[in-house]
Every structure is written in structure tokens, then in C-alpha cells.
Amino acid sequence: PPPLPLPTTGERQQATVLCGLLAHTTTLADQLGVAACRQLIQTFRTLAQECVQRYEGTMQPLGDEGMLALFGVPVAQEEHAWRAVQAALALQQRLRVVCPERACLPEQGLTACLGVHTGWVVAASPRDEPQQAVQAARTALRGARGARAAWCRGGGL
């Protein structure tokens, strides 16, 4: 479906987007099988949901394998960027516990490629459609995707 239009009215505020996906899914699928890889992706999404909720973010789907979390929209939050980073760090820690080193991949434990970006948005009113809040975060999302891509190429969170 085509994207919803950005809200034309609302409050200008800063928001933080955390997006990511499970790293090395192709290798995981080759080594563990497709069914086991799907189970790991589901585990990743469940852990991501728990970590995001712990820091009062809002989860949104992002494709078949990814996750997107919003902090600071649709309801403004103090320390939204800190909350997103804490959720990302908690997720990485939980992944290491769920699948310790050498249990999933021979050379490393289970990790996620994550990107965090803060930017200005025009936030729709909380009573507006929830999808409009997601649309309002598109600028921040582009920055987070760029950060995530850089991480997957060799940087890291």
C-alpha cells in the first residue's frame, strides 16, 4: 500500500528511531536450516519487543525480518534517545544469552544489526491514526537505516 501522507498539523518534536534485523540470517539459514532460522528471527522479534517495551518505546513491523521502534512519538518522552540506545544494548545482551557464542554460528554468537537515529518530526496527535505517527518518523528512519547499514559493513553497536 502507498504510504500515508505526513500529518500537516501536529506538534514539532524530536523522536528517536531504533531499527534493526538479525545479523547473518543467510549464514544461519545455511547452517541451521530455514525452519531454525525462522525460529531465531521470531525469538529476535520477541526479545526486541520486550526490550523496547521496557524502555517505553513503540514497536512497528519492518519487513519479514526487521523491527522498528519509535521513542518520543506519538507521545513525547524525556530522554527518548537514551531509551532507544538502552533498548538496543539490552537486545544485544539478551541475544547473547539466548544463543551463546558458538551455539548458533561457529565463529560468533547471535547479534543484530541495529541503527539509532534522532531527528525532528511533526508528530500527529495521539488520537490520530497510529500509522501517521510512523509516517512522521520517516526522516529519522532513513538516518537509522543508514546507521544500521554502516554497522553491518563493519562498525557496531
C-alpha positions in Angstrom: 0.0 0.0 0.0 1.1 3.6 -0.6 2.5 5.5 2.4 0.0 7.6 4.3 0.6 11.4 3.9 2.6 13.1 6.6 0.5 14.9 9.1 0.0 18.6 8.2 -0.9 19.5 11.7 0.6 18.4 14.9 3.4 19.2 17.2 7.0 19.5 16.1 9.1 17.4 18.4 12.2 15.3 18.4 11.9 11.5 18.2 14.3 8.6 18.1 14.0 5.6 15.8 15.6 2.2 16.5 15.6 -0.2 13.7 17.3 -3.5 13.0 17.4 -7.0 11.9 19.0 -10.2 12.9 22.6 -10.4 11.6 23.9 -13.2 9.4 20.5 -14.7 8.5 21.7 -16.2 5.3 24.5 -18.0 7.1 22.1 -19.0 9.9 19.7 -20.5 7.3 22.5 -22.3 5.5 24.0 -23.8 8.8 20.8 -24.4 10.8 18.1 -24.8 8.2 15.3 -22.4 7.2 12.9 -23.5 10.0 15.5 -23.0 12.7 16.4 -19.6 11.2 12.8 -18.5 11.2 12.5 -19.5 14.9 15.6 -17.4 15.6 14.0 -14.4 13.8 10.9 -14.9 15.8 13.0 -15.0 19.0 14.7 -11.8 17.9 11.4 -10.1 17.4 10.1 -11.2 20.8 13.2 -10.1 22.6 13.1 -6.8 20.7 9.5 -6.2 21.7 10.4 -6.9 25.4 13.4 -4.6 25.3 11.5 -1.8 23.6 8.6 -2.0 25.9 10.9 -2.0 28.9 12.1 1.5 27.8 8.6 2.7 26.8 9.1 2.6 23.0 6.5 1.5 20.4 7.2 -1.4 18.1 6.3 -1.4 14.4 6.8 -4.2 11.9 9.6 -3.7 9.3 9.6 -6.3 6.6 9.8 -10.1 7.2 12.9 -10.0 9.3 13.2 -6.5 10.8 12.0 -4.4 13.6 11.4 -0.7 14.1 10.8 1.1 17.4 9.8 4.6 18.0 10.7 6.6 21.1 9.2 10.0 21.7 6.2 9.7 19.3 3.3 9.7 19.3 3.7 10.8 23.0 6.7 13.0 23.8 9.2 11.4 26.2 12.1 12.7 28.2 15.4 11.0 27.2 13.9 9.3 24.1 17.4 8.8 22.6 18.8 7.3 25.8 15.8 5.0 25.9 16.4 3.8 22.4 20.1 3.2 23.0 19.4 1.3 26.2 16.8 -0.9 24.4 19.4 -1.6 21.7 22.0 -2.6 24.2 19.6 -4.7 26.2 18.6 -6.5 23.0 22.2 -7.3 22.1 22.8 -8.6 25.6 19.6 -10.8 25.5 20.6 -12.2 22.1 24.0 -13.3 23.6 22.2 -15.1 26.4 19.6 -16.8 24.2 22.2 -18.1 21.7 25.7 -18.0 23.3 28.9 -17.9 21.2 29.4 -21.0 19.1 25.9 -22.3 19.7 24.4 -20.6 16.6 27.4 -19.6 14.5 30.8 -21.3 14.8 32.7 -18.0 15.0 30.4 -15.7 16.9 27.2 -15.5 18.9 23.9 -14.2 17.8 23.8 -10.5 17.1 21.6 -7.9 15.5 22.4 -5.1 13.0 20.8 -2.0 14.7 20.6 1.7 13.9 19.5 4.5 16.1 18.7 8.0 14.8 17.2 11.1 16.4 15.5 13.8 14.3 12.7 16.3 14.2 9.2 15.1 13.2 5.8 16.6 13.0 4.0 14.2 15.4 0.4 13.5 14.8 -1.9 13.8 17.7 -2.1 10.6 19.8 -5.8 10.4 18.8 -4.9 10.3 15.1 -4.2 7.2 13.2 -1.2 5.3 14.6 0.2 4.9 11.1 0.6 8.6 10.8 3.0 8.6 13.7 5.0 6.1 11.9 5.0 8.2 8.7 6.1 11.2 10.8 9.2 9.3 11.7 10.3 8.6 8.1 13.2 11.2 8.2 14.6 9.7 11.4 14.1 6.2 9.9 16.3 7.0 6.9 19.1 8.0 9.2 18.7 4.9 11.3 18.8 2.7 8.3 22.0 4.4 7.2 23.5 3.8 10.6 22.4 0.1 10.6 23.9 -0.4 7.1 27.2 1.1 8.3 27.1 -1.2 11.3 26.6 -4.3 9.1 29.5 -3.2 6.9 31.9 -3.3 9.9 31.0 -0.7 12.5 29.0 -1.8 15.5 26.7 -1.0 18.4 
